[in-house]
Amino acid sequence: MTPLWTRDEVLAATGGKATGADWKATGVSIDSRTLQKGDLFVAIKGDNTDGHDYVLKAFAGGATAAIVSDDKPAMHNAGPLVIVPDSLEALNQLGRAARRRTGAKIVAITGSVGKTGTKEALRMLLSEQGPTHASALSYNNLWGVPLSLARMPASTQFGILEIGMNHSGEITPLSKLVEPFVTLITTVEAVHMAHFNSIEEIADAKAEIFDGIQPGGVAILNRDNPHYARLEKRAKAAGASQIISFGEHPDADAHLEKVALKDNCSCVSASICGTPITYKLGVPGKHIVMNSLAMLACVKALEADLAKAALALAHLEAPKGRGERIHVDAPGRPFMLIDESYNANPASMRVSIETLGRVEPGVRARRIAVLGDMLELGDSSLELHRELAVPLSRAEIDLVYACGPHMRALFDALPADRQGFYAETSDGLIEPLSEAIQSGDVVMVKGSNGSRMKPIVEALQALGEDDTASIRRNRGEA
């Protein structure tokens, strides 16, 4: 296997001091739990944990070397080290070196919703056309972005990096690190409002993605978003030589002509920068349709094969926790589970509810929404939760199970016949929900990470294993 990094390359990138024997690394890791044999382990000091406490475990797990800033004697006996003043800065330096040594065209993606799904779809589309590298999971922050770059092979042709934020000033240094050729902002919505005074401030923070754009680079923007003109101005000021807009707006460059929205897919006719194209999307939802326009605009900007990419969209699958559909074969009452548990904000809640409304349940079965708190919404939180009663009614959702202090506002605003059950925490929903599900029901679970909705998904999946035993297990009984 071709090494990702040699010891000399790492020393040249970081200016560190080496101890121990020579080595080569086939990967880079900052987590001893997921480290693969042959990885270079970078010991990062975080807010809650210190990677230096896990260096010995990393070597035991097969790490070939470790970058450290705390030179503890026990580490020297465990394996080769690269000693640096600051291990996080060393990770950034590895990212910069990886960026310099590749001729890849890189796409940097941000936006209030749709970042990870769009990144994963582009990974699939471009992988069929050349060596492609993309961020793992949602590695989009101050350590996730440099880690994703440091993992990028020199032979990469297309790179897709996701960049996130919840405060202003976070994206600029990451964009400058990535130096993207294509920048994409999926949309701007009222998220992280606890840290901003207005949606306009959120738009400005998202526009930091342009700060690292390469000369001659391309900005891809949502023409339907009310902040389009603001973002377009920022992109041009940062040096973007081309703006490609997408949406239903008649002036959009990647323009939606017709769409047939179905419960398990969508059929789309569009014009992508003047090229008419018809394709099928393997994942349902109007929001996926709109993001597919942005994906194809990226393909066009990268000068890849547009027709081939459009054909590949039929094989698109929802990432885990972001709309994945799971058929649970519970004894005597099989049902469909839609896992949207990864995260939530008002915009993603609305589109997920709308998508649930298009799914036809079985005969005499129900559409059930299981909703947890949306976090970081500031003073408007209760109102934004309460307002979800409108899309729930419009989508003809039969029952709502809700948890969290903010979701109480929504639950109380619902008609009595739509109130399934309310609990303070997600754990409190597991038993009543598990016992209430009937054959043919469609159950969607969604909430912010901090609402801990994933245990509900796991408990419902377990119903397919052993109905009675799984409920008993989730009660904590033997």
Helices and strands as residue ranges (DSSP letters): E 5-6, H 7-14, E 17-19, E 24-25, E 27-29, E 39-42, G 51-54, H 55-60, E 65-68, H 73-78, E 81-83, H 87-101, E 105-110, H 115-127, E 132-134, H 144-150, E 158-162, H 171-178, E 182-185, G 193-195, H 199-206, G 207-212, E 218-222, H 228-238, E 242-247, E 254-261, E 266-272, E 275-281, H 286-301, H 306-312, G 313-315, E 324-328, E 335-340, H 346-357, E 367-372, G 378-380, H 381-386, H 389-394, E 399-403, H 407-413, G 416-418, E 419-423, H 427-436, E 442-446, G 449-451, H 454-462, H 467-475
